[in-house]
Amino acid sequence: MNLKMYLEEKKRKVESQMFNSLSDPSIPARLAESMEYSLRAGGKRLRPVFVMAGAEAVGGLDDEVLDAAVAMEMIHTFSLIHDDLPAMDDDDLRRGKPTNHKIFGEAVAVLAGDALLIEAFFLLTKGFKNPSLLLEVVRDFAAAAGARGMTGGQVLDMESTGKIISEKELNMLHACKTGALIRASVVSGAKLCGAGRDELTALEAYGSKIGLAFQIQDDVLDIEGDEKLLGKDIGSDEGNLKSTYPAIIGLENSKVRAAKLVDEAVSRLSMFGSSADPLREIAKYIIERNM
């Protein structure tokens, strides 16, 4: 398969649906502008792609999970807006553009992040015909985004800044902060398409390992990446005294660890046929990417 074409096709579908959802005139114009500004800032759209690829792995179609895919991207974008705020990472750039609060001010940025999180659940629950499956996915999204997942992981990240923590503690931090949304993305698409228990168990294991590999590669790119491609300053993690894998286990060991996680993730897909090839190819892309 041509992964580049696959990713571009899925990205177009997600963005078309996503921007249509914000055209509602009942949303105050300034708020809609702020929400859309960060949604249009670019990015790989990997989390919504994972939703669709998870669905495909069990024989589902994009249209069956497109709202869930868009919802996941909105949740991810909410987290980026809040991460960039002065009270958090205090970043001036995101994907090469001024961060939301630099354009709209802190108050509107906070509210835009809040609105994206809530809009995600509004969209997720719109028009889906199987209430029991939908309830499970709503619960999964909430757990992945909230205190048990990404938000809790962000607190752990803040508490570890400037400290020496163990590799076990770092794994737990990123299983929450980064891994939870990626794992939920993969599993939710399959779940909405009626996946069986064994299939979901395999996809959950895949998602957990890919989520950690993704974070390790992010840490590596913060040292070795190209600032123009990344759209942010290189070395910001070290400058902000963040706990990272290169800082704790070394740069080369981090690369080895990420590659091993990818191999383990792909091996979890052995029960699936060619329908899971997109998940296999994305796994390899995770550690080959330069942005």
C-alpha positions, -999 to +999 in steps of 0.1 A: +000+000+000+010+036-005+010+050+030+014+086+019-017+085-003-036+066+024-028+092+050-037+121+027-070+105+017-080+100+054-068+135+063-090+151+036-121+132+049-115+142+085-109+179+077-139+182+055-162+168+082-144+187+109-147+222+094-183+216+084-192+209+120-180+244+130-201+263+105-230+264+129-241+300+132-252+295+168-214+293+178-201+328+186-180+340+157-148+348+177-150+314+195-155+295+162-126+314+147-103+305+176-114+268+175-109+266+138-075+284+139-060+256+159-078+229+140-064+244+107-028+246+121-019+214+103-006+182+118-006+146+107-042+138+119-028+104+131-053+099+159-084+102+136-066+080+110-061+054+138-099+055+144-105+047+107-077+022+104-090+004+135-124+002+118-109-011+086-090-038+104-123-055+114-141-048+081-156-014+089-160+016+067-148+052+072-183+066+071-192+045+101-166+061+123-159+095+107-177+115+135-156+096+161-125+103+141-132+140+141-141+140+178-107+125+186-089+152+166-109+179+185-099+163+218-063+163+207-064+199+196-080+210+229-050+195+247-025+214+224-042+248+230-041+243+267-005+229+267+007+260+250-008+284+275+016+305+297+004+286+328+015+253+311+044+251+286+042+288+276+049+282+239+049+309+212+047+285+182+027+254+173+034+238+140+053+269+129+024+293+136+017+315+166-001+296+194-038+302+199-034+325+229-009+347+210-036+354+184-068+354+205-056+360+240-055+336+270-092+338+279-105+330+244-078+303+240-089+286+273-126+287+262-117+275+227-100+244+242-130+238+265-154+242+236-134+217+214-135+191+242-172+194+246-179+197+209-161+164+205-187+146+226-215+165+210-203+152+176-195+117+188-231+112+200-248+127+169-267+102+149-251+069+159-275+040+158-261+015+184-265+031+218-247+003+237-216+006+216-217+043+216-219+044+254-187+022+256-169+045+232-180+077+250-167+061+282-134+052+265-129+087+251-137+103+285-112+080+303-085+086+277-089+124+278-096+130+315-080+124+349-073+087+342-056+096+309-042+126+291-051+152+317-037+131+345-006+125+325-001+162+320-002+167+358+024+139+361+045+156+335+044+189+354+052+173+387+083+155+371+097+186+355+132+193+369+133+160+387+150+127+380+123+100+377+126+063+370+119+047+336+089+030+351+075+064+362+082+079+328+063+049+311+033+056+333+034+093+326+034+088+288+009+059+289-015+085+302-004+117+285+002+104+250-007+067+249-042+069+262-057+088+232-038+068+207-050+035+223-086+048+225-084+059+188-074+025+175-099+006+197-129+029+192-130+026+155-130-012+157-155-012+186-180+009+167-178-016+139-187-045+161-152-060+168-150-091+189-133-094+223-101-111+209-098-084+181-102-056+207-076-071+230-051-073+201-058-038+190-056-024+225-021-040+229-011-026+195-023+009+205-005+008+239+028+000+223+024+024+194+015+052+218+047+047+237+068+044+205+052+076+193+063+095+224+098+081+224+102+093+188+089+127+197+116+129+224+142+119+199+130+145+174+133+172+200+170+165+199+177+155+163+147+170+144+145+198+119+130+229+134+114+239+100+097+205+097+087+203+133+074+238+135+089+244+169+122+250+186+145+220+189+158+213+225+127+227+242+123+196+264+158+199+277+155+237+281+123+232+301+139+204+322+113+179+310+117+142+318+123+124+285+135+090+273+169+102+259+175+120+293+168+088+312+179+059+290+201+077+264+194+087+228+205+055+211+187+033+237+156+054+230+158+046+193+163+009+200+133+009+225+110+026+200+119+001+172+113-028+196+079-014+206+069-011+169+079-047+162+059-059+192+029-038+181+029-052+146+032-088+160-001-081+179-019-078+146-011-114+135-048-125+138-057-099+111-053-102+074-045-075+049-073-053+063-048-044+091-020-034+067-026+003+073-020-002+110+012-021+102+025+006+079+016+034+103+035+016+130+067+017+109+060+053+100+059+062+137+097+058+141+106+068+105+089+102+106+108+134+108+080+157+121 
